[in-house]
């Protein structure tokens, strides 16, 4: 009987997901970029690091002077732009995912502990969140990168250690809402330990809210990485970060505008897809709660 009741509900939920245009478009964009990032070595037509000064600043194939050998043209060092764009997708996705994992673990742990235990633990968590919110992320990231130098690993660590506050706020508030519900009390009466209750009862029921935060933080991490790379304090050259590609092409933007337009459009589309996905998830969660 329960299966017969749940099946129509699941079917309605899946149908509602498919009808949500923002969710479908966002999932297609993010899925496409993720697929390109995974298959980068097989999709790239050329070595993204190979320099050929005799072929520098060749325009894209659809412009006058372009060639099919370099569909998106070449940069100021003669490197194939399509290959660098594909490898840049790998860097953006890796930084976004690893930053979300790092900040998510920190923020979710702090928020769940504060929301569940309350009292002095919650006071300490609120103080930590307030202290973090008083710190300007971009300024700290620029300072650390300027003092310690540009590094792929350093970018991930700095962003992961600075972007956990939203996870903590959402995890704390949602945990406070469900900690006194019947199924949590039933687990406690059944003799489950606090660790088991947090892992089996609390976390699964706040995971959907944290998923929305994860999409927002992923988009922010990718934008911050691009900004740091643009300033020369993010991913070091010759790695093909989209922000670094824009920075390297800014001197040629008036004569060869594609060198900043192509990575700029790619960055815009990826962030748009992630935000559409996050907004759709937020709308779906809000609808489920209302029902």
Secondary structure, 3 states (H helix, E strand, C coil): CHHHHHHHHHHHHHHHHHHCHHHHHHHHHHHHHHHHHHCHHHHCCCCCCCCCHHHCCCCCCCCCCCCHHHCCCECCCCCEHHHHHHHHHHHHHHHHHHHHHHHHHHHHHHHHHHHHHCHHHHHHHHHHHHHHHCCCHHHHHHHHHHHHCCCHHHHHHHHHHHCCHHHHHHHHHHHHHHCCCHHHHHHHHCCCCHHHHHHHHHHHHHHHHHHHHHHHHHHHHHHHHHHHHHCCCCCCCCCCCHHHHHHHHHHHCCCCCHHHHHHHHHHHHHHHHHHHHHHHHHHHHHHHHHC
